[in-house]
Amino acid sequence: MSELQVPFRFLGALLVGSALMSMAQNPKEFVLLGGTFLLGLGALELALKFGGF
């Protein structure tokens, strides 16, 4: 199962990156939106790991 996580993460990052490119109007907004997404994703993964999933 762990071998499937890398392609899915890559495709998810590609999808989010393309969405950020269309929403952000300048590089500062791009960094802020991307950082917020990565912070939330890390918190979600941590909560799932502590929850036993």
Secondary structure, DSSP 8 states (H G I E B T S, - for coil): -GGGHHHHHHHHHHHHHHHHHHH-SSHHHHHHHHHHHHHHHHHHHHHHHHHT-
